[in-house]
Every structure is written in C-alpha cells, then in structure tokens.
Amino acid sequence: MTIVRHNVPISELTSFKNQGQVKQVVTFETVSDIQSFLKDAPEYFILGRGSNTVIDPATSMPCFAQVSPAITPATCNKNRLQVSAGTPVNKLMTLLQEFGVSGLEFCAGVPASVGGMIAMNFGCFGHWMADFVEKVRVITETGDDRWISVSELELGYRTSIFHSKKWIIVEAIFNLVADDPVTIKKRSHDFVRTRSEKQPLRDKTFGSIFKNPAGHFAAQLIQSAGYKGYQIGDTQISDRHANFMINKGSATFEEILDILEKIQHDVTAKHQIDLELEVKLIS
Ligand SMILES: Cc1cc2nc3c(=O)[nH]c(=O)nc-3n(C[C@H](O)[C@H](O)[C@H](O)COP(=O)(O)OP(=O)(O)OC[C@H]3O[C@@H](n4cnc5c(N)ncnc54)[C@H](O)[C@@H]3O)c2cc1C
C-alpha cells in the first residue's frame, strides 16, 4: 500500500528541519506501489532521510516520494548483505552486528538512508559506498524492475547515475567481510566519536554545504572568507566546521539562500574558485 500524507512539516522530512510544510509525501511499501505510482505520477522528488536535502516551503514540487524501510526484508548470504533503500543508518549498523559482517561502519552516526547514500556515493574516512556496493535494484521511470551492477552506477565524488536518471532505488546488495559483532559495534562507535569531534553531529544540519573543489577544502575557503560562525536569523555557519550549516531553531529557506550566495560570491572574489553545492536545494 502507498501511504499518502498531506501538508507534512519539513521538520519530519529533513535533518536541517527548516520551517514550513510540503503538499504531499508518498511512501511506497511494495514494488508494485512504485510501479502503479509511476503510471500516472505527478512531478516528484525521491527523498531518503533528507540529510543532504533542504526544501523550500514555497517549492513548486507537488510530491515527495519515499521508499519504506520495510519494502524488502534484510538478508545476508555469504557476507553479501541485501537491504532496502529506505533502511536508516542506525538500523544498518544493527544489521551489520546481527549478521556479523563488516565494511559499512564508516557511515555510523549520519542520519541518512541506504538509497540516499548510494545516490550520493556517500564517503568519508577514506571509504565510499562504491567500495562495497555489488548491485542495486531499481525501478526505472517506465516501471521496469532491474538489477544494476556497480560498474553501471557511475559512482563518483558525491555523484551517481541517479543524478541523471529518475530511477528509484528499491534495495542493494553489499559485499562485506565476516567479523565479530562486538568488534563491529566498537568500530561503529569509534567512527561516531571521530565524526563528532569534527562535525556538529548533535545539531540540525545537512552535512557538507559545498563539494571540495579539486585541490582545496571548502571549509578552509569558507573560513578564510570570514564565514565561520556567521549567522543570519536562526541560520548559522557552524563555528566548529565551516562547511556545515546549522538550524539554531527557526531557520528559514531565505536565510539559507542568503548565506550561500554571500559565501559563493566572497569565495569567488577572494580565491577565484567557484564553490559547487553538495546539498540539494528543492525550490
Ligand atoms: C551530520 C551529517 C554528516 C554527514 N556526513 C557526510 C559524510 O561524511 N559524507 C557524505 O558523503 N555525506 C555526509 N552527509 C550528507 C548526507 O548524509 C549524505 O549525502 C547521504 O548520502 C544522504 O542520504 P539521505 O538518505 O539523507 O538522502 P537525501 O538527502 O534524502 O537525498 C539525497 C539524494 O539521494 C537521492 N535519493 C534518496 N533516496 C533515493 C532512492 N531510494 N532512489 C534514488 N535516489 C534516492 C535523492 O533524490 C537526492 O538526490 C552528512 C549529513 C549529516 C546531516
């Protein structure tokens, strides 16, 4: 069954939790729900856990679509973990321990989903989703149900085939290695601790604002342009990590845009480098 909700607060859909609502959110509980939806679909945006997405409450997007974590069951066969696209990272960490398989612990602590992490080729601490994905099951825009191998996913720095094709990821198979559950748990906790030393993990944020330009760190460029800790209204550039934006309470989409434009302008003026957004702005 497809669950349909109207006038859904953005705070329930994204980790930045800015003010406002969206008109409609649909959640697919079965593959045939997706196929039926696509037969007569309005324009839609596929949303994972919204940890790389900011939504303008005045958006013209009529529909946001999500894949339920329960759309397919989690299984593991010979260290090949099969999980649904809607699986949140905290559940993924539990599954690694339950099945005694290791590799994806570097994702621990991030409020993302498996589908969003594949679409973004999530990476950190020298690891990428691309290192572990074997294949991905997608529903194409015409409703075809296909498995796509990793070599066809066009996984690159924060990019994939899902940026050019409107395919919906249903589930994925990851090639992992057997390990002891206690060691896996400890490793996940260590990654969370390391991450929280560098990033404002407890705040409402969407992760990196800009991609790192070749040979540079976006955070350093933003800091050198004087924006670390900069604040308009309830929207702040983190004073811990200058490539993170924080919602201090009632952040608005206008404040976000205002700060992004100022940073892009000043970094270009000072360094002759154009910063490219990593976050998806849906307006
Ligand atoms: C505290 C914090 C730390 C972070 N650290 C990192 C980091 O270290 N490295 C990193 O790479 N990112 C990081 N991020 C950013 C973010 O978590 C990643 O980009 C993540 O991959 C987004 O997953 P999501 O499910 O939230 O996706 P969303 O934000 O919901 O969507 C992101 C993109 O994926 C697409 N998508 C989502 N689900 C599907 C699906 N089922 N089928 C097809 N397309 C889909 C969306 O359409 C969109 O284009 C961080 C974010 C936060 C809040």
The ligand as a Gaussian input file, in Angstrom:
#p B3LYP/6-31G(d) Opt

LIG

0 1
 C       25.689000      15.176000      10.372000
 C       25.874000      14.810000       8.927000
 C       27.077000      14.282000       8.490000
 C       27.260000      13.945000       7.151000
 N       28.455000      13.418000       6.761000
 C       28.626000      13.028000       5.488000
 C       29.841000      12.391000       5.082000
 O       30.748000      12.163000       5.880000
 N       29.965000      12.023000       3.783000
 C       28.965000      12.237000       2.864000
 O       29.134000      11.851000       1.704000
 N       27.818000      12.846000       3.221000
 C       27.603000      13.227000       4.502000
 N       26.430000      13.814000       4.889000
 C       25.397000      14.120000       3.875000
 C       24.308000      13.044000       3.692000
 O       24.158000      12.246000       4.856000
 C       24.610000      12.142000       2.510000
 O       24.597000      12.869000       1.292000
 C       23.645000      10.962000       2.367000
 O       24.106000      10.155000       1.308000
 C       22.210000      11.411000       2.085000
 O       21.338000      10.330000       2.365000
 P       19.780000      10.609000       2.572000
 O       19.075000       9.309000       2.658000
 O       19.547000      11.522000       3.694000
 O       19.425000      11.290000       1.193000
 P       18.509000      12.542000       0.819000
 O       19.090000      13.797000       1.359000
 O       17.098000      12.252000       1.167000
 O       18.679000      12.517000      -0.768000
 C       19.961000      12.738000      -1.335000
 C       19.898000      12.352000      -2.822000
 O       19.673000      10.951000      -2.920000
 C       18.521000      10.695000      -3.743000
 N       17.839000       9.510000      -3.222000
 C       17.493000       9.257000      -1.925000
 N       16.887000       8.061000      -1.834000
 C       16.833000       7.550000      -3.097000
 C       16.284000       6.342000      -3.681000
 N       15.679000       5.404000      -2.948000
 N       16.398000       6.180000      -5.026000
 C       17.006000       7.104000      -5.810000
 N       17.540000       8.246000      -5.316000
 C       17.439000       8.470000      -3.985000
 C       17.672000      11.959000      -3.616000
 O       16.769000      12.097000      -4.712000
 C       18.752000      13.035000      -3.571000
 O       19.189000      13.341000      -4.883000
 C       26.204000      14.146000       6.225000
 C       24.978000      14.674000       6.674000
 C       24.811000      14.987000       8.005000
 C       23.474000      15.534000       8.467000

